[in-house]
Amino acid sequence: MFIFKLLLKNAFRHKLRTLLTMVGLVVAICAFGLLRTIVDAWYAGVEGTSSTRLITRNSISLTFPLPLNYADRLRNVEGVSGVSWSNWFGGIYITERNFFPQFAVEPASYLALYPEYVLKDDEKKAFLLDRQGAIVGRKLATQYGWKVGDQIPIRGTIYPGTWTFTLRGIWDGVDAKTDESQLLFHWQYLAETVRKLRRSNADYVGVYVVSINEPDNAPLISERIDALFKNSLAETLTETEKAFQLGFVSMSEAILVAVNAVSYVIVIIIMAVMANTMMMTARERLAEYATLKALGFSPGFVVKLLFGESLVIALLGGGIGLLVTLPIASGFAKAVGTLFPQFHVSETTMILQMLASLIVGVVAAAWPAWKMSRISIVNGLRQIA
């Protein structure tokens, strides 16, 4: 306890310099945590995928649809236990700033494949019976203040016109990884409306969602599906849901690499600032360290004092930075809305923040400690005069 009090007193002997250093640490650790959380949020969709679901799409591109009659053929593939489909809608709610995913789905089979969407029985029944009904995730409903029975007008971009849906249910995720920022409505309603407006065949879907009982057989079942439609007018590409989501993440890989790099550069910069602070501290106390050595204290004791003081400053600053990260991340999540399905500071990020603080404290004190351990008593005592 005496040593800790001594370290604390030494750390705040030059209050202004220590406080400015700690402010830099708080900003750096907070920025590091926030950037790491952004990267984690980018991969949230991947973490929330299921190993028992495959995605079948057009082998050329997602923008090319697949015929509806593929569904029956998919059900007959060995290893397939369920089939559903969805279309990306891409509409706008009030203004372009209100972006959130909207999908036209085959409701009964789709909800059966996504048990992580927890919906009340009466709400589920109401949704299945109402062709113009829609359901949304809890996060999305909370953001816009929607409640069951509300009318939700969506201005179509891919499918022109104003589409009005009646909110029939709000689902809760089974855990924190479940996406609660989507709107789902009836694919049949979309198809019928498109058929009336365009007077064309609307029996096409964006992607098929295929469930399997044996995740280990995913590669084999994917090959069977793609082989079934080989040399057809719409060849398929089947992959796991995780691989499908990673395909979207890979489009932003350069950005994620840059964000990661910046997060570590920030830590390196504050490490240099901290090292400069400790070097100035060591120079100022040269005579004190020489006196300690003259009284019989070992060079190791001097080294411990410097390392201890550096760690006190680093860990205090890091701890405050971690605490500041939480409300800032919460505010950032509200600002970006549904851009990220999940946005919260993970335990791993908190551990990395404190680990970064610890590394900064150790590295910053290494050079000054080594120099002070080698200082001669005579040269040090000259500083008294």
Sequence and secondary structure as in RCSB ss.txt:
>XXXX:A:sequence
MFIFKLLLKNAFRHKLRTLLTMVGLVVAICAFGLLRTIVDAWYAGVEGTSSTRLITRNSISLTFPLPLNYADRLR
NVEGVSGVSWSNWFGGIYITERNFFPQFAVEPASYLALYPEYVLKDDEKKAFLLDRQGAIVGRKLATQYGWKVGD
QIPIRGTIYPGTWTFTLRGIWDGVDAKTDESQLLFHWQYLAETVRKLRRSNADYVGVYVVSINEPDNAPLISERI
DALFKNSLAETLTETEKAFQLGFVSMSEAILVAVNAVSYVIVIIIMAVMANTMMMTARERLAEYATLKALGFSPG
FVVKLLFGESLVIALLGGGIGLLVTLPIASGFAKAVGTLFPQFHVSETTMILQMLASLIVGVVAAAWPAWKMSRI
SIVNGLRQIA
>XXXX:A:secstr
 HHHHHHHHHHTSSHHHHHHHHHHHHHHHHHHHHHHHHHHHHTHHHHT  TTEEEEEESS TTS EETTHHHHHH
TSTTEEEEEEEEE   BSSSTT    EEEE HHHHHHH TTEE  HHHHHHHHH TTEEEEEHHHHHHHT  TT 
EEEEE SSS SEEEEEEEEEEEESSTTS    EEEEHHHHHHHHHHHH S   EESEEEEEES GGGHHHHHHHH
HHHTTTSSS EEEEEHHHHHHHHHHTTHHHHHHHHHHHHHHHHHHHHHHHHHHHHHHHHTHHHHHHHHHTT  HH
HHHHHHHHHHHHHHHHHHHHHHHHHHHHHHHHHHHHTTSSS     HHHHHHHHHHHHHHHHHHHHHHHHHHHT 
 HHHHHGGG 
